Amino acid sequence: MIICSCFVVSDKDIRAAVEDGARDFREIRKTLKCSTNCGACYPHAREYFDQCLRDIGVPMPDRKYAAVNDDADL
């Protein structure tokens, strides 16, 4: 499934990055460019990244991420 349409980053790309040692979402943003353009994918990409870490045994809190522009009209 495509998570970031701006840079065509899939769930498999994020999982592969985690399996290759990514432990910080900044690494995902740097290497895959995911959530660095429009930001619409940030909530889903971050939640999926956290889930991938949990799947390999890295303790992660359950969090909800807001979209980058959720409060743009405030």
C-alpha positions as CSV (number, residue, x, y, z in Angstrom):
1,M,0.0,0.0,0.0
2,I,1.3,3.5,-0.8
3,I,1.6,5.6,2.3
4,C,3.3,8.7,0.8
5,S,2.0,9.5,-2.7
6,C,4.4,12.5,-3.1
7,F,7.4,10.2,-3.1
8,V,5.6,6.8,-3.7
9,V,6.7,5.3,-0.4
10,S,4.9,2.1,0.5
11,D,4.4,0.3,3.8
12,K,6.9,-2.3,2.6
13,D,9.5,0.5,2.2
14,I,9.0,1.7,5.8
15,R,9.1,-1.9,7.1
16,A,12.3,-2.6,5.2
17,A,13.9,0.6,6.6
18,V,13.0,-0.5,10.1
19,E,14.4,-4.0,9.5
20,D,17.5,-2.3,8.2
21,G,17.9,-0.5,11.5
22,A,15.8,2.7,11.4
23,R,14.8,3.5,14.9
24,D,13.8,7.2,14.6
25,F,11.2,8.6,12.3
26,R,13.7,11.3,11.2
27,E,15.7,8.5,9.5
28,I,12.6,7.6,7.5
29,R,12.1,11.2,6.5
30,K,15.7,11.5,5.5
31,T,16.1,8.3,3.6
32,L,12.7,7.8,2.1
33,K,11.5,11.5,2.0
34,C,8.2,10.3,3.4
35,S,6.2,13.2,5.0
36,T,8.6,15.8,3.8
37,N,6.5,17.4,1.1
38,C,2.8,18.0,1.7
39,G,2.7,16.3,5.1
40,A,-0.7,14.6,4.5
41,C,0.8,11.1,5.0
42,Y,2.5,12.0,8.3
43,P,-0.1,10.5,10.7
44,H,-0.4,7.2,8.9
45,A,3.4,7.0,8.1
46,R,4.3,7.7,11.8
47,E,1.7,5.3,13.2
48,Y,2.9,2.6,10.8
49,F,6.5,3.2,11.6
50,D,5.7,2.9,15.3
51,Q,3.8,-0.4,14.7
52,C,6.8,-1.8,12.8
53,L,9.0,-1.0,15.8
54,R,6.5,-2.7,18.1
55,D,6.5,-5.7,15.8
56,I,10.2,-6.3,16.2
57,G,10.0,-5.8,20.0
58,V,11.0,-2.1,20.4
59,P,8.7,-0.7,23.1
60,M,6.6,2.2,21.7
61,P,3.7,4.0,23.3
62,D,0.4,4.1,21.5
63,R,0.0,7.6,20.2
64,K,-2.4,9.4,17.8
65,Y,-0.8,11.7,15.4
66,A,-2.5,14.7,13.9
67,A,-2.1,15.7,10.3
68,V,0.3,18.6,9.8
69,N,-2.4,21.0,8.7
70,D,-5.2,19.9,11.0
71,D,-5.3,23.3,12.8
72,A,-4.4,25.5,9.7
73,D,-7.8,27.3,10.0
74,L,-7.5,28.2,13.7
